[in-house]
Amino acid sequence: MNLDNWQKYIKQPQFWILAAGFGLLALQTMLGSELKNPEVGGTSMMALGAAAFLISDKKGVLELKSNNFSRFFGGTILALIFFRMITMSVYHPILRIAPLIIGIGVALMLSGIKGLKKFWQELVMLCLPIVAPAPEFLVKTIDITLPTAKVATMMLWYLGYPVQREGIFMHLPTGSVEVGSGCSGMSTIMQLLGLSLLVLFTFRTTIKQKIMVPVAAVVVAFFVNSARVGVMAVLAASSNPKSFEYWHFGEGSVIFSMIAVAILGLFCWLTILREEPPKKDA
């Protein structure tokens, strides 16, 4: 986009509507990180990037086609969520649904109620903070702590560690660890499922690939998290609390997420990017 086109574009009202929306999303992401919930902030950042990437390809759709009522209603939604966020001093669950609310407000101002369907992909991506990190009810409903403990024990056993398991407890000669619901890996699974949706929204895929990518996301997230649990068990039994804290709560915990993303990215490259189907499968 050259300078003349850019100057023309910023004079259009839809530019400022989008700017306001992404500004609010950036504020929500910052609040999620500052209010001692970095997982919500991280997922919100991913959702923000995904929405920006998807909407950048919607040139014709971004024409202002809403009526006065839709613009007023959407603007009211944005104003209310803005004032709620700037008055927030402690974490509140509304931060999880704020991106979706902001997305609906922007879509209403751009295209009205009938035009919401044009932005369904962006709205789906903005739902990610609602389910990742996995809320407590989802972790309890889909309890995978026992399978995680079994796979983690199996990994350590194959590596030569004298490990035994009793339910969700993993026992090593020098210590034991309990695989809690927070270590089950549901948050990682939901985050990778979100990335798999972005891949499916972005690239041309066949029906087979539409099934393979989400399944691969679940499998990769589960086994990478199981490996993380195995590492945590070894560190807990080694009486090295600093290393345990680093890999459990510190920057080390992010490394496993990066590994999971890298593996899923490699899988998508091998199965989708190297094989371009003749046409997009709706």
C-alpha positions in Angstrom: 0.0 0.0 0.0 1.6 3.3 -1.2 1.4 6.6 0.8 -1.6 8.0 -1.2 -3.7 4.8 -0.7 -2.7 4.8 3.0 -3.8 8.4 3.5 -7.1 7.6 1.7 -7.6 4.5 3.8 -7.2 6.2 7.2 -9.8 8.8 6.3 -12.4 6.0 6.1 -14.5 5.4 9.2 -14.0 1.6 9.1 -10.3 2.2 9.7 -11.0 3.9 13.0 -13.6 1.3 14.0 -11.0 -1.4 13.5 -8.3 0.7 15.2 -10.6 1.1 18.3 -11.4 -2.6 18.3 -7.8 -3.7 18.1 -6.8 -1.1 20.7 -9.3 -2.6 23.1 -8.0 -6.1 22.4 -4.5 -4.9 23.1 -5.7 -3.4 26.4 -7.4 -6.7 27.3 -4.2 -8.7 26.5 -2.2 -6.3 28.7 -4.6 -6.6 31.6 -4.6 -10.4 31.4 -0.8 -10.4 31.9 -0.7 -7.6 34.5 -3.5 -9.0 36.7 -1.5 -12.2 37.5 -3.0 -14.3 34.8 -0.4 -14.5 32.1 -2.0 -17.6 30.5 -5.1 -15.5 29.6 -2.8 -12.7 28.4 -0.9 -15.1 26.2 -3.9 -16.8 24.7 -5.5 -13.3 24.1 -2.4 -12.3 22.3 -2.7 -15.3 20.0 -6.3 -14.6 19.4 -5.5 -10.9 18.6 -2.9 -11.9 16.1 -5.1 -14.5 14.5 -8.0 -12.0 14.1 -5.7 -9.4 12.7 -4.3 -11.9 10.2 -7.7 -13.1 9.1 -9.2 -9.6 8.8 -6.3 -8.3 6.8 -7.5 -10.4 3.9 -11.0 -9.0 4.0 -10.8 -5.9 1.8 -14.3 -5.9 0.2 -16.0 -7.0 3.4 -14.7 -4.0 5.3 -17.0 -1.5 3.6 -19.2 0.3 6.1 -22.7 -1.2 5.5 -24.3 -1.0 8.9 -27.3 1.2 9.8 -27.4 3.8 12.6 -28.9 1.4 15.1 -26.2 -1.2 14.6 -23.4 1.4 14.8 -24.9 2.8 18.0 -25.4 -0.6 19.5 -21.9 -1.8 18.6 -20.3 1.5 19.8 -22.2 1.1 23.1 -20.8 -2.4 23.5 -17.3 -1.1 23.0 -17.7 1.8 25.4 -19.1 -0.4 28.1 -16.3 -3.0 27.9 -13.7 -0.2 27.8 -15.0 1.3 31.0 -15.2 -2.1 32.6 -11.6 -2.9 31.8 -10.1 0.5 32.9 -11.8 0.2 36.3 -10.5 -3.4 36.8 -8.0 -3.7 39.6 -8.0 -7.5 40.1 -8.6 -10.3 37.7 -12.2 -10.9 36.6 -13.6 -13.7 34.4 -15.0 -11.0 32.1 -11.5 -10.7 30.6 -12.0 -14.2 29.1 -15.1 -13.1 27.1 -14.0 -9.5 26.5 -12.3 -10.3 23.1 -15.5 -11.9 21.8 -17.6 -9.0 23.0 -15.2 -6.5 21.4 -15.3 -8.5 18.1 -19.1 -8.5 18.1 -19.1 -4.7 18.7 -16.7 -4.0 15.9 -18.6 -6.4 13.5 -21.9 -4.7 14.3 -20.4 -1.2 13.6 -19.0 -2.4 10.3 -21.7 -4.6 8.8 -24.7 -4.6 11.1 -26.5 -7.6 12.6 -27.0 -9.3 9.2 -23.3 -8.9 8.4 -22.0 -10.7 11.5 -21.7 -13.9 9.5 -19.0 -12.3 7.4 -16.7 -12.2 10.5 -17.5 -15.7 11.9 -13.9 -16.9 11.5 -12.5 -13.9 13.5 -15.2 -14.3 16.1 -14.4 -18.0 16.5 -10.7 -17.1 17.1 -11.7 -14.5 19.6 -13.4 -17.2 21.6 -10.0 -18.8 22.4 -9.5 -17.0 25.8 -12.8 -18.5 26.9 -11.5 -22.0 26.6 -7.7 -21.6 27.0 -6.4 -21.8 29.6 -9.0 -24.4 30.2 -11.7 -23.3 32.7 -12.2 -25.4 35.8 -15.5 -26.8 34.6 -13.9 -28.1 31.4 -11.0 -29.7 33.3 -13.4 -31.5 35.6 -15.7 -32.5 32.7 -12.9 -33.9 30.6 -10.6 -35.3 33.2 -7.4 -36.7 31.6 -5.2 -36.6 34.6 -5.1 -40.4 34.9 -4.1 -41.0 31.2 -1.5 -38.2 31.6 0.0 -39.9 34.6 0.0 -43.3 32.8 1.8 -41.9 29.7 4.3 -39.9 31.8 5.1 -43.0 33.8 5.6 -45.0 30.7 8.0 -42.5 29.2 10.1 -42.4 32.4 10.1 -46.2 32.5 11.4 -46.5 28.9 14.1 -44.0 29.8 15.3 -46.3 32.6 13.9 -44.5 35.6 12.6 -46.8 38.5 9.1 -45.2 38.5 5.9 -46.7 39.8 2.4 -45.3 39.6 -0.6 -45.5 41.9 -3.6 -43.8 40.3 -2.4 -40.2 39.6 0.6 -40.5 41.9 4.0 -41.1 40.4 6.6 -42.6 42.8 10.4 -42.4 42.3 12.9 -43.7 44.9 13.6 -40.2 46.2 10.2 -38.7 46.0 6.6 -38.7 44.7 4.5 -36.3 42.7 0.7 -36.0 42.1 -0.6 -35.2 38.7 -3.1 -32.6 39.5 -5.9 -31.3 37.2 -3.8 -28.2 36.4 -1.2 -30.5 34.9 -3.6 -32.6 32.8 -2.8 -30.6 29.7 -6.3 -29.4 28.8 -5.0 -25.8 28.4 -2.3 -26.9 26.0 -4.8 -28.9 24.0 -7.2 -26.0 23.7 -4.4 -23.7 22.6 -3.3 -26.0 19.9 -6.8 -26.6 18.8 -7.1 -22.8 18.4 -3.9 -22.8 16.2 -5.3 -25.7 14.2 -8.4 -23.7 13.4 -6.3 -20.8 12.3 -4.5 -23.1 9.9 -7.8 -24.4 8.5 -9.1 -20.9 8.1 -6.0 -19.7 6.3 -5.0 -22.5 3.9 -6.9 -24.5 1.4 -7.6 -27.9 2.9 -9.3 -31.2 2.0 -11.9 -32.9 4.2 -9.2 -35.4 5.3 -6.9 -32.5 6.3 -9.7 -30.8 8.2 -9.9 -33.9 10.3 -6.2 -34.6 10.6 -5.1 -31.2 11.8 -7.3 -30.9 14.9 -6.6 -34.6 15.8 -2.9 -33.9 15.5 -3.2 -30.9 17.7 -4.8 -32.9 20.5 -2.3 -35.8 20.2 0.8 -33.5 20.1 -0.5 -31.4 23.0 -1.2 -34.5 25.1 2.1 -36.2 24.6 4.2 -33.1 25.0 2.4 -32.3 28.2 2.9 -35.9 29.4 6.7 -35.4 28.7 6.5 -32.2 30.8 4.8 -34.1 33.7 7.6 -36.7 33.5 10.3 -34.0 33.7 8.4 -32.4 36.7 8.3 -35.8 38.5 12.1 -36.2 38.1 12.8 -32.7 39.3 10.5 -33.0 42.2 12.2 -36.2 43.3 15.7 -34.7 42.9 15.1 -32.2 45.7 15.9 -29.3 43.5 13.1 -26.8 44.1 14.6 -24.0 42.0 14.7 -26.2 38.9 11.2 -27.5 39.6 9.8 -23.9 40.0 11.6 -22.8 36.8 10.2 -25.6 34.7 6.8 -25.7 36.4 5.9 -22.0 36.8 8.7 -20.0 35.2 10.0 -19.5 31.7 10.8 -23.2 31.4 7.1 -24.0 31.2 6.8 -21.9 28.0 9.4 -24.0 26.3 7.1 -27.1 26.3 4.4 -25.0 24.7 6.9 -23.8 22.1 7.9 -27.4 21.4 4.2 -28.4 20.9 3.6 -25.5 18.6 6.7 -26.3 16.6 5.7 -30.0 16.2 2.2 -29.1 15.1 3.7 -26.5 12.7 5.9 -29.1 11.2 3.0 -31.5 10.8 0.9 -28.8 9.1 3.8 -28.0 6.7 4.2 -31.7 5.8 0.5 -32.3 5.3 -0.9 -29.1 4.0 1.7 -26.6 2.7 3.6 -29.2 0.7 0.4 -30.4 -0.9 -1.8 -27.7 -2.4 -5.3 -29.0 -3.2 -6.8 -27.8 -6.5 -9.5 -25.7 -4.8 -10.6 -24.7 -1.3 -13.0 -27.1 0.4 -15.9 -25.2 1.9 
